[in-house]
């Protein structure tokens, strides 16, 4: 439950000689003034906030009930434009059991991730920083049926409510409360020119103790929760290592799973397979770190380190393999739009897998 900050129970503005009270900047606000602000703003929009602040953290929690079982979906996104760092986390809990979740820190050449509470290091040798709020908005538009952070919230239904508002003028912080037959609503408001930095909605049929939906904001002017990168430096890179009794984090392979080939055909008893690294490939690594393997019957029958670019192999049974790698984009890096081509006289079905020598792991292996 949001802690309500006590103040003098006076409607309208707190009049003092030290703090002027222009219209719509009162402590506490009147309900009428708050509704005017809500109508003017129209909605909470993390993408808009991201265009205004170089450091921004947005968190959301959505709770739902199905057949008496409570589920929770949590998101957190933080950015630091000045240092070109990003953090994205997502967690799904159903009936008190964690069914999925991850954390990712990236933006620089060193990347970090967490799955099921275990932390890993990775790398991106050609980082191309993109504001994570912009990226998520773009991906949500391109893939509307996927699950994305609910970082937009319309104020249209809130402008009809009657608000009780308390606040602390010295901290420029206020809490507004309203309710109807089905919901309790709390708004956290910060600043001389009031900005909504938190929303909590309690649905009576789900829980009176925990909000069915909440969203909160931190930025350089209100940095109560700008902590993702401090967590990385102080815990992940330090305390976690000591807790685990290790000197370095386990290494995460480059995130690549081979999809269907661009071409696969047989002519004159020669089979040709060709494919392209998808454009979604964002973390680039050295070609010398990567070995391409050809698999038949769950066994590697041929392989080539990608730094070689071309290799011909003949097996004891007379099967031969020609492997070509086309380094099309970023020189000497395993990166988007690079291509491979495999030719063989083997009549058996085959597929490819990629091994990350730096991480000593197959790239399609789930951690």
C-alpha positions in Angstrom: 0.0 0.0 0.0 1.3 3.5 -0.9 2.3 5.4 2.2 0.2 8.5 2.5 2.2 11.5 3.5 0.4 13.6 6.2 0.0 17.3 5.8 -2.4 20.0 7.0 -5.9 19.1 6.1 -6.6 22.3 4.1 -8.3 22.4 0.7 -6.6 24.3 -2.1 -3.0 25.7 -1.6 -0.7 25.9 1.4 0.0 29.6 1.5 3.5 30.6 2.7 5.8 33.4 2.1 8.7 31.0 1.3 6.9 28.9 -1.4 4.7 30.7 -4.0 1.7 28.7 -5.1 0.9 29.5 -8.8 -2.1 27.8 -10.3 -1.8 23.9 -10.5 1.3 23.8 -8.4 -0.4 23.7 -5.0 0.4 21.6 -2.0 -1.9 19.8 -1.7 -3.5 20.1 -5.1 -7.2 20.3 -5.3 -9.1 17.5 -7.0 -10.3 19.9 -9.6 -6.7 21.0 -10.4 -5.6 17.4 -10.6 -8.4 16.5 -13.0 -7.4 19.4 -15.2 -3.8 18.1 -15.3 -5.0 14.6 -16.1 -7.2 15.9 -19.0 -4.3 18.0 -20.3 -1.8 15.1 -20.2 -4.2 12.6 -21.6 -2.1 9.5 -20.7 1.0 8.2 -19.1 3.5 7.5 -21.9 7.0 6.1 -21.1 8.1 6.8 -24.7 7.3 10.5 -24.2 9.1 10.5 -20.9 12.1 8.9 -22.6 12.4 11.8 -25.0 12.5 14.2 -22.0 15.0 12.5 -19.7 18.5 11.0 -20.4 18.2 8.8 -17.3 14.9 6.9 -16.9 13.6 3.9 -15.0 10.0 2.6 -15.5 8.5 -0.3 -13.6 5.2 -2.0 -14.0 3.4 -4.9 -12.3 0.2 -6.4 -13.6 -1.7 -9.0 -11.4 -4.6 -11.1 -12.7 -6.8 -13.9 -11.3 -7.9 -17.0 -13.2 -9.8 -19.8 -11.4 -8.6 -18.4 -8.1 -4.9 -18.5 -9.1 -3.1 -15.2 -9.0 -0.6 -14.4 -11.7 1.9 -11.5 -11.9 3.8 -10.0 -14.8 6.5 -7.6 -14.0 8.6 -5.3 -16.2 11.4 -2.9 -15.5 13.4 -0.9 -18.1 16.1 1.6 -17.3 18.4 3.6 -19.5 21.4 6.0 -19.2 21.8 7.8 -22.5 25.0 9.6 -21.4 26.8 6.3 -20.8 24.8 4.4 -23.4 23.7 1.7 -21.0 20.4 -0.2 -20.9 18.6 -2.6 -18.6 15.5 -4.7 -19.3 13.9 -7.3 -17.0 10.7 -9.3 -17.1 9.3 -11.9 -14.7 6.2 -14.1 -14.8 4.8 -15.6 -11.6 1.8 -17.9 -11.5 0.5 -19.2 -8.2 3.6 -18.2 -6.4 5.9 -20.1 -8.8 8.3 -18.3 -11.2 7.5 -19.5 -14.7 9.8 -17.2 -16.6 12.1 -14.2 -16.3 15.3 -12.6 -17.3 17.5 -9.5 -16.8 19.7 -8.0 -19.4 22.3 -5.2 -19.1 23.8 -4.1 -22.4 24.8 -1.1 -24.4 28.6 -1.5 -24.1 31.1 -4.2 -25.1 30.4 -6.1 -21.9 26.9 -7.5 -21.4 25.4 -9.2 -18.5 22.2 -11.3 -17.9 20.3 -13.2 -15.3 18.2 -16.2 -15.7 16.5 -17.9 -12.7 18.7 -15.9 -10.3 22.0 -16.9 -11.9 24.2 -14.3 -13.5 26.3 -14.5 -16.7 28.7 -12.3 -18.7 28.6 -11.8 -22.4 30.0 -9.5 -25.0 29.0 -7.2 -27.9 32.1 -6.1 -29.8 30.2 -3.5 -31.9 27.6 -2.0 -29.6 25.0 0.1 -31.4 23.1 1.9 -28.6 19.3 2.3 -29.0 17.1 3.9 -26.4 15.3 0.8 -25.0 12.0 2.6 -24.7 12.2 3.4 -28.4 13.2 -0.1 -29.3 10.4 -1.7 -27.3 7.8 0.7 -28.8 9.1 -0.2 -32.3 9.0 -4.0 -31.6 5.5 -3.7 -30.1 4.3 -2.1 -33.3 6.0 -4.7 -35.5 4.8 -7.6 -33.4 1.6 -6.6 -31.7 0.6 -10.1 -30.7 3.7 -10.6 -28.5 3.9 -9.6 -24.8 5.3 -6.1 -24.2 5.5 -3.7 -21.2 2.3 -1.9 -20.5 4.0 1.5 -20.5 1.1 3.6 -21.7 -1.9 4.3 -19.5 -4.9 6.5 -20.4 -6.1 8.9 -17.8 -9.6 9.2 -19.4 -11.4 7.3 -16.7 -9.6 9.0 -13.9 -10.8 12.5 -14.7 -14.3 11.7 -13.5 -13.2 10.8 -10.0 -13.2 12.8 -6.7 -9.7 13.0 -5.2 -8.4 13.3 -1.7 -4.8 14.7 -1.9 -2.1 14.9 0.8 1.5 15.9 0.4 4.8 17.2 1.6 5.6 20.6 0.1 9.2 20.5 1.1 9.8 17.3 -0.9 7.4 18.4 -3.6 5.6 15.1 -3.3 1.9 14.4 -3.1 -0.4 11.3 -3.1 -3.9 11.4 -4.5 -6.5 8.8 -3.7 -9.9 8.1 -5.3 -12.2 5.1 -5.4 -15.3 3.7 -7.1 -17.4 0.5 -6.7 -14.6 -1.8 -8.0 -11.3 0.0 -7.6 -9.0 2.0 -5.3 -6.7 4.4 -7.2 -3.6 6.1 -5.9 -1.5 8.6 -7.9 2.0 9.7 -6.8 2.8 13.2 -7.9 6.2 14.9 -7.8 7.5 18.4 -8.6 6.6 22.1 -8.4 5.0 21.6 -11.8 3.2 18.4 -10.8 4.2 15.2 -12.7 2.7 11.8 -12.1 5.5 9.4 -11.2 3.4 6.5 -9.9 0.0 4.8 -10.4 -1.5 2.1 -8.3 -4.9 0.5 -8.9 -6.4 -2.0 -6.5 -9.1 -4.3 -7.9 -11.3 -5.5 -5.0 -12.0 -8.9 -6.6 -8.3 -9.6 -7.0 -6.6 -8.2 -3.9 -7.1 -5.4 -1.3 -3.4 -5.6 -0.2 -1.6 -5.6 -3.6 -2.4 -3.5 -6.6 -3.7 -5.2 -9.7 -1.8 -2.7 -11.8 1.1 -0.4 -10.8 3.6 1.7 -12.7 6.3 3.9 -11.3 8.9 6.3 -12.8 12.4 7.5 -11.8 14.5 10.0 -13.6 17.3 12.5 -12.9 14.8 14.8 -11.2 13.2 12.0 -9.2 15.8 9.3 -8.8 14.2 7.1 -6.1 14.7 3.9 -8.1 17.5 4.6 -10.6 19.4 1.5 -9.3 19.8 -1.1 -12.1 23.3 -0.1 -12.9 24.3 0.2 -9.2 23.0 -3.3 -8.7 25.2 -4.5 -11.6 28.4 -2.9 -10.2 27.8 -3.5 -6.5 26.1 -6.8 -6.4 26.5 -8.8 -9.7 30.2 -7.9 -10.2 31.1 -8.0 -6.5 28.9 -9.5 -3.8 27.4 -12.2 -6.0 30.9 -13.5 -6.9 31.8 -13.8 -3.3 28.5 -15.5 -2.4 29.1 -18.1 -5.2 32.8 -18.5 -4.4 33.9 -17.7 -7.9 36.3 -15.3 -9.5 34.3 -14.5 -12.6 30.8 -15.0 -13.9 29.9 -17.9 -16.2 30.1 -16.9 -19.9 26.9 -16.6 -22.0 27.2 -17.7 -25.6 26.3 -15.3 -28.4 22.4 -15.3 -28.7 22.0 -17.2 -32.0 19.7 -20.1 -33.0 19.9 -21.2 -36.6 16.6 -20.8 -38.4 15.3 -22.3 -41.6 17.8 -21.9 -44.5 17.3 -19.4 -47.2 17.8 -22.1 -49.8 18.0 -25.9 -49.8 18.1 -27.8 -53.0 19.7 -30.8 -54.7 21.1 -30.8 -58.3 23.2 -33.4 -59.9 23.4 -35.3 -56.6 24.9 -32.2 -54.9 22.9 -30.6 -52.1 23.3 -26.9 -51.4 22.1 -25.1 -48.2 22.5 -21.4 -47.7 21.4 -19.1 -44.9 21.7 -15.5 -43.5 22.3 -14.3 -40.0 19.0 -12.4 -39.2 18.9 -8.7 -38.8 17.7 -9.1 -35.2 21.2 -10.3 -34.3 22.4 -7.4 -32.1 25.4 -8.7 -30.2 28.4 -9.1 -32.4 31.5 -11.3 -31.6 34.7 -12.2 -33.3 34.5 -14.7 -36.1 37.4 -16.6 -34.6 35.2 -17.2 -31.5 32.6 -19.1 -33.6 32.7 -22.6 -35.1 30.1 -23.7 -37.6 29.2 -27.4 -37.3 27.3 -29.7 -39.7 25.2 -32.3 -37.9 23.8 -35.6 -39.0 22.0 -38.0 -36.7 22.8 -35.7 -33.7 26.5 -35.9 -34.4 28.9 -33.3 -35.8 30.3 -34.6 -39.1 32.1 -31.5 -40.2 33.0 -28.1 -38.9 34.9 -24.8 -39.7 36.1 -21.9 -37.6 34.5 -18.9 -39.2 37.8 -17.0 -39.3 38.8 -19.4 -42.1 35.9 -18.3 -44.4 36.3 -21.5 -46.5 37.0 -25.1 -45.9 36.7 -28.5 -47.8 36.4 -31.7 -45.8 36.2 -35.3 -47.0 34.9 -38.0 -44.6 36.1 -41.6 -44.5 32.9 -42.8 -46.1 33.6 -40.6 -49.2 31.2 -37.8 -48.3 32.7 -34.3 -48.9 31.6 -31.0 -47.5 32.3 -27.5 -48.8 31.7 -24.7 -46.2 31.7 -21.0 -47.2 31.3 -18.0 -44.9 30.6 -14.6 -46.3 31.6 -11.8 -43.9 29.2 -9.2 -45.5 28.8 -6.5 -42.9 31.1 -5.8 -40.0 34.6 -7.1 -40.8 35.8 -10.1 -38.8 32.7 -10.1 -36.7 29.8 -12.6 -36.5 27.0 -10.2 -37.3 23.7 -9.7 -38.9 23.4 -10.3 -42.7 26.5 -12.5 -42.8 25.8 -15.6 -44.9 26.9 -19.2 -45.1 26.8 -21.8 -47.9 27.3 -25.5 -47.6 27.6 -28.0 -50.4 27.8 -31.8 -50.1 27.5 -35.0 -52.0 26.0 -36.7 -48.9 22.4 -37.9 -49.5 21.6 -37.8 -45.8 19.6 -34.9 -44.1 21.8 -32.4 -42.2 21.5 -29.2 -40.2 23.9 -26.7 -38.7 24.7 -25.7 -35.2 27.0 -23.0 -33.9 29.5 -23.4 -31.1 30.8 -20.3 -29.2 34.5 -21.1 -28.3 34.7 -18.1 -25.9 31.8 -19.3 -23.8 32.5 -23.0 -24.4 28.9 -23.6 -25.2 26.5 -24.2 -28.1 24.6 -21.0 -29.0 21.2 -22.8 -29.1 21.6 -24.4 -25.6 19.2 -23.0 -23.0 21.0 -21.9 -19.9 
